[in-house]
């Protein structure tokens, strides 16, 4: 076989592989799988000295009920998908939204129990994320997995060089490199949201380049943002990487990895909530 024939054969195999494994989808499946792996057996602890009891809020009870309802919905979906993987195609576009609102309400409860203020239960999405990252920065909330205890400067993450194509690897993966890839994706989503909010068409002009530079230098990224950033992607830009010829198994793998990831965080924060409610309300609630 001559070189031209070999090149043609390899190119056809490459196209066939990409049809079966769309690069965008494979990338995000790898990222969700990474988050699932590193958050396994996650534990969150509050290091603040909280001793005072508080009056139980009616809003608090509504949030607890909502948390239980979303948890039930996700559990039922995951059980169905394990039995019938084809159902995943219907569920995948919504899991980013449902998962985020589950965690958002868990974070609200944690903040309410820490602050003792009912007003905390009305926090905005970005305001609550800022508070969570502040607790992490001050070591007031500490995870047993060190990678979640760091707020990385966006400008520093952007500068890290990643070899082309490593985001598509599924074997012999360097976990630290994969974590950096996830962080870089989260930074790009933060930048997209900033661009959308500020109505910036592009960053070609010096003025907009400066805005981008200032944004990246000022802001940080934490892996706990994953679910919020993917929810924003689902709401405003759609999960365009799902608009491919994807098999039932691939949809199922994506859903199950996403489900396991959010479940890892849920277990950590539910345990934290019960620890705090035993002090604040003299009972466990989750």
N, C-alpha and C positions, 0 to 999 in steps of 0.2 A: 504494500500500500504506500503510495507516494505521500509527500508532506501535505500537499493540497487536500488529498482525500482524508488524511488524518485530521487536519484542521477542520474540515467540513463535518467529519464524524463527531469530533469533540464539541463543536459549536451546536450541533443538533442535540447532543446529550445534555448540554448546558441549558438549552431552551426547554427541553423536556423536563429537566429537574426543576427549573424555575416555574414551569406551569404547575407542577405538582407541589412545589414548595415556594409560593410567592415570597420574594425577599422581604417585603414590608411586613407581611404576616409573620414570617419566621422570626424576624427581629423582635417583634412585640411578644410573641410566644416565649422567646428566650428571656426577655426582660421580666415577664410575669413569672416564669419558672425560677429565675434568679431570686426574685423577691420572696417567692414561696420557700425556697431553700434557706435563705438567710434569716427568715422570720420564724422558722420552725422552733417551737418551744419558747417563744418570746415571752418575757416577763417584764412588766412595768411596775416600778415602785415610786411612791411619793416620799421624798426625803424631808418634806416640811413637817414641823411639829404641829399637828392638828389635834386639838383636845376638846374644843367646845362643841356642844350639841347645837343644832339649828332646827327651826320649825320646817316641817315638810311642806314643800310647795306643790300646789295643784298642777302646775306646769311640769314639775318633776315627774309626777305620776303619769301624765300624758306621754312624756318622752320615754319612760320605761315601757309603756304599752306599745309605743311605736317601734322601739328597738326589738321587742319580742315578736311583733308582727313581721318586720322585715327579715329577721333571723329565720322565722318559720318559712317564709316565702323562699328564701335562698336555699334552705335545707331541703325543701320539697323539690325545687328545681334540680338541685344537684343529684338527688336520689333518682329522679326521672331520667336524667342524662346518663347516669351510670348504667341504667337498664336499656335506654334507647338513645344512643349518641346523636341520632339525627335531630333530636329536639334541641340540641345545643345551638344550632344555627338561629333558632328563634330567640334564645335567651341571651346569647353573647352580646348583642348590641345594647342590652339594658343592664348588664351586670356592673358596668362601671358606674352607672348612676345609682343603682340600688345599693351597691357596696359602699359607695361614698356616703350616702345618707345614713346608712347604719353607723358608720364610724363617726360621722359628724355628730349624731345624737349621743353617741358614747362619749365623745370629747366634750360635748356640752355638759353632760352629767358630771364628768370629772372636774371641769372648771367650776361648776356650781358648788360641788362638794369642797373644793379647795378654797374658793373665795367666801363661801357661805352666803353669797348674794344671789337672790332670785333673778336679778337683771342679767346674770351670766348666761341664763337659759335663752336669752334673746340675742346672743352674739351673732354677728355676721360671719359668713364663711371665711373671708380673709382675716377678719379680726380674730376669730377663734384659732386659725392656723398660726397667726402671729403669736398668740398667747402660748400655744403649745410649744412653738419653737423657742420662746422666751424661757419657759419652764425647763426645756432641755438645755439651753445655753447656761442657765444658772444652776444646773444640776439639781433642780427641784423635782423633776421627773427623770428617772434613770432607768435605762433598759439593761437587761443582762447581755445583750448583743451590742458591743461597743460601736459598731458601724451606725447604729441609730442614734447615738449620743452626740453626734457631730453635725453642726450646721456648716456646710461647706460654702465658701465664697464662690459665687457664680463665675466671677472673672477667672478664678483659679481653675475651676472645672473645665471651662471653655478652652483653656490653654493646653490641657492635657492632650497629647497626641495619641490617637488610636489607629492601629493598622487597618487599612481598608479591608472590609470583608469579615473581620473577626466577630462582628455582631451576628453573623449568620452561622457561626460554628455551633455544632450541637455535641461534639465530642472533644476531649482534651481541652476543655474550656478553663481558662484562668479566671477563677471567681472574682479576684480583686479587679481584674480588667473588666469583667462583666458588670460589676458594681459601678465602675466609672462610666461605662456605657449607659447604664440606667440613669445615673446622675446627669450626664450630658443631655440625654433625652428630656429629662425633667426641666433642665435649664432652658432648652430650646422651646418647650411648651410655655414656660414662664415668659420668655421673650416674645413669643407669638401673642400671648395674652396682653402683654404690655403694648405691643404694636397695634393690636386691635383696639384696645381701650383708648390709646392716644391718637388713633386714626392716622398712623404713620404708614404711608404707602410702601416705602422701602427705606433702606438705610444707606442709600448711595451718597446723599449730600453730606457735607461736613457737619452740618447742624444735627442731622439725624444720627450720624455716626457717633457724635459726642453724646447724644441722648442714650444710645445703646451702651456706650462705654460706661457712662455714669450709672445706668441701671445695673449692669453686670457687677460693677465694683461695689455698689451699695447693697445689693441683695444677696441672700444666702439660699441654699437649697438643702433640704433634709429628706432622707428616704421616706419619712412619714408623709411627705407631700404626694407620694405616688398616686394615691386614690383620688385626691382632689384634682390633680393635673389631668388624669385620665377622664374624670367627670367633666371637666371643662372641655376637653377634646370631644367628648361625646355630645355635649350640648351645643357647642358653637361650630365645630369644624367637622363633625361626624367622625366616626372611626373608619376613615377611608381605607385603611389597610385591610378591613374586612370585606371590601367590595372586590373580591377576587374569587377565582374558582377554587374554593377550599373544600376539602373533604370533611365528612362527618367526624372522623377521628380527630382531625386538626381543630375543628370547632370545639369538640369535646375536651381535648387537651387544654385548649386556651381557657375554657370555662372552668374546668376543674382546678387548674393552677391558680386562676384568679380567685375562685371560691376559697381554696385552701389558704391563700395569702391573706384575704380579709378575715378568715376564720382565726388565723394565727394572731392577728391584731385584736380581734374581738375577745378572744380568750384572755389576752394580757390585760385589756382594759376592763373587762367584766370583773376579773379578780381584783384589780385595783379599786374599782367602784365598790365592790363588796367590803373591801378593807376599810374604805373611807365611810361607807354608810353605817358600818358597825360603830364607828366613832360618832358620826354626826346624827344618825337617826336610830341607833341601837338595834339595827337589823340588817340583813342582807336582802338585796332586791333582785339580783340576777343569778 
